Amino acid sequence: MNIKNIVVPIFLLASSTYILAQTKEAKIDSLYIQEVEDLKEPGKVLHAEPLYIDLIRDLGARKGEREWNLGLGLTDNLRFDSYEALIEYEWAPIDRLGLEVELPFTFYSPLNGVAKDSVPSNQLNSIKLAAQWSFFVNEPMATSMAIGYINEFELSDFENFGNPFIKGNVYNPFLVIAKRWGNNFHSLVYTGPMLEQNFQTKDFSTAYHINTCFHYMITGTRNFIGIEFNKTMDNEDFDMTMRPQMRIGIAENLLIGIVAGIPVSRENERFSSFVRLIWEPAHKE
């Protein structure tokens, strides 16, 4: 029997099956993207957005959208472990404008051999108020841009709570640029300065953040895998943490995000982990 007569039909069958599968996946993706982008006004581009450096509502937010987030994290430092917890609410009062209120907490646990009084005190870190305006949304280009501002009222730790109540302020304007490549691949840049003011000492300190993200969204779903690169420049110091991540839908309006933190150039921090629970109530018109 001529082996060519066997191999060639098998190859052709496998190729046609692969092409049909790819065509079907592309069609599913196109239908899903159309559902998100075209069935409501104004126009909106579907983007995979980062899980650790969270945006203030979706880019191109539509009036009535809202979302609750609950976050829990653990960071392994050299002398102690720190536990993060946050609760935030974000909503869109009008088209293209997102607002957010967040309460971030940090709790500390000393490692063996480290005195408890040598680690920071537990605290409600701040009251964060934020706004984000999507000034550019282009569906044919699959590109969105937004500017925003976060104002963070820094609070005293629990041991000195109320003395003073607000010890400083952080001013953080930012720019977001996001692009979808084809149906599945997504990229995003989030960048801006962070100016911190201490009310007692009158001192100011400045850092600059550049966060770049790349994600692959699973066909026909909001699930994705990807990575964030969180970079901070502070005077002559440079820190970067890589955060591989995934987001999974566990119900129609409930998602969970899982993030790992791997420091590349960090003097005091080792590995970390973070989980974000995302609940989107029905939109208000």
N, C-alpha and C positions, 0 to 999 in steps of 0.2 A: 504494500500500500504506500502511495506517495505521501510522505509526511507533510509536504506542502499543502496537499488537499485537506489536511486536518487542521494545521496550524493557522492558515489564512482565514478560514471561516470563523475559527474561535477568536482570532484577533479582531476581525471585523465586528463580531457580535459583542465582544467586550468594549470595543471603541464606541459602538452605537449605544450600548447601555450606559456608558459613562457620559456621553454627550446628552442623552435623554435626561439623565439624572441632573446634570449641570443646568440644562434648560429648564427643568422643573423647579430646581432650587432658585434660579434667577427669577422665574415667574412668581414664585411664592414671595420672594423678597420684594419684588416690584409691587405686588399687591399690598404687602404689609406697609411699605414705605408710602404708597399712595393713600392708604387708610389713615396714616398719621398726618400726612402733609396736606392732602387735597380735599378731604371730606368736610373740613371746617375752615372758616375764615378767621383771621387773616392767614396767609401762607406761613408754613413753618417747615424747617428742615430737621429730619431725624438725626440726632447726634448721640453717640455714646459719651457720657460725661463722667469725669473722674469720681472716685468714691472717697478718697481721703481729703483732697482739696475740693470741697463740694461747691457747686455753683449755686447762685441765688435764683432758684427756679430754672426751668429749661430755657435754653436760648430760643428766642422767638416766642416767649410765653404768651398764652392766650388768656383773656380775662376769665376769671373763675377757677383757674387751675390752682390747686393747693396740695400741700404735702407735709406730712409729719416724718421726722427722722429721729431715731434713737441709736446712738453710737456707743460702743464699748471697746476699749483698747488697753493693751498692756505693752509697756516698754521696759526692756531690760537695760538698766543703766549700770555703771561700774560699781556704785556703792549702794544702790537701792532699786527697787522696782516701782514704776509709776503706773497707776491705773487711770485711764481716761473714761469719762462718761459725759455724754452730751445729749441734750434734747433740743430740737429746733422745729420751728414752724415756718413754712414759706408759702407765699401765695401771690397771685397776680391780680391786683385790683383793676387794672386796665390792660389792654393788649400791649405786649412787648415789655411791660414793667414787672419785675419781680421784687418782692420785699421779703425780709427774713428777720426773725428774732431767734437767738441761740443762747443757751446757758451751758457753758462747758465747765465740768468739774475735773479736778485731779486729786487723787489719793496716793499716798506714798507709803511704802513698806521697806524698812532697812534690810539689807542682806545680813547673813550671819557675820558676827564680829563687828558690825557697824552700830555705833551708838544711835539710839532713836532720836536724840536731840540734835544730831548732826545732819539730819535729812530735812528737806522742806516740810512745812506744815500743810495739811490737807486744806483744800480751798475750792470755793466757787471762783474760778479764774476771772470771769468778767461777765458783763452783759453786752452781747454783740447785736448791733442793729445794722442791717445792710440793705442796699438797693442795687438793682442791676437793670440797665436799659439796653435792649437789643436794637441797635441803630442800623444794622445791615442784615437782611435775611434774603438770600438769593437761592431759590429752589433749583434753577437750571445749573448753577455753579455748585450746588450742595454746600454752601458756605454761609456761616453766620458770624457776626461780630457783636460784641457788647462791651460797654464800659460800666463800671460799678464803683461803689464805695462801701467800705466796712468801717464803722466806728465802734471801737471796743473800749468800754468803761472798765478799767482794771480795778478789781476789788482786793481788799486786804484778806489775808488768810484767816482761817477759822479761829486761830489763837488770838488774833488782833482784830477780829471782825468788828467793823464800826469805828475803828480807831487808826486811821480814818476809814470811812466806808468806801470811798473811791480814792485810790492812791495814784492813779495815773490814767492816761488815755492813749490809745493807739489809733493813728490815722492811716487808712489803707485804701487808696484808690487803685483800681486795677483795670486791665484790658484783657478780653478773651477773644480769641480767634479760633474757630472750629471749621474743619473741612471733612466731608465724607468722600471717600475714594471708591467709586462704584457703589455696590450695594452693601458691602460688609465691612470695609476697612474705614477706620475713623482716626483722625488726629486732632489734637487741641493744644493750644498754648494759652497759659494763664500767667500773667506777669504784672508786677507793680511794686512800688516802694512801700515800706512799712515804717512809719515814723512814730516812735514811742516817747511819750512825755511823762516824766515823774513830777507830780505836783509838789512833793516835799522838797526835793533837791533842785527842782527847776531844770534838771538835765534833760537833754534830748539824745536819742540814739536812732540811727537809721540803718535799715537792712533792705536789701532788694531781693525779691523772689522771682524766679523763673521756673514755672512748672510746665513740663511737656508730657503729653499723654498719647498713647497709641493703643487702639482697641480693635478687636475683631468681634463683630456682632453675629450671633448664630442665626442662621437663615429663618426668617419668618417669626422671630421672637425678639424680646428685649434683653435676652441673656447675652452676656459678652465675657470675653477674657481679654486682659490687656495689662498695661504697665504704666505707672506714673514715675516720672523723674522729678523729685522735689529738690530744687537747688536754691541755696541761700548764700548771698554775698554780703558780708558784714565787715566793713573796712578792708583789711587784707585777708580776712578769713573766708574760706569757701567750704560749704558743707553740701553734700548730696546724699539723698536716700532714694533707693529704688523701691518701688512698691508694686510688685505683681499682684493682680487682683482678678476677681470674677464676680459677676452679678447674676443671680438666678431668680426667676419669677416663681413664687410658691403659691400665688393665687392671682386672680385677675388684677387686683389693685395692691398687691403686697409683694415686695421684693426684698432680697437679702444680698448684701455685698460683703465680700470677704477679702481682706487686704493683709499682705505681709510686708514688713518694712526691713530693708537690708541697707544699712549705712555703708556708704562708699568712703567717705572722708568725714568721720565724726569722732571727736576725741572722747566724749563721755557716754555715748549711747551705743547700745549693741542692737540685737534684733528686736523687732516689735511686731505686734499683730493688732488688727482692728476689724470690727464687725459693725456694719451699718444696716439697720432695719428700716425699710422705706415703705410708708403707707400713704397711698394716694386716695383720699375720699372722692366721691363723685363731684365733678366740677359744678360750681355754681355759675349760672348764666347771669 
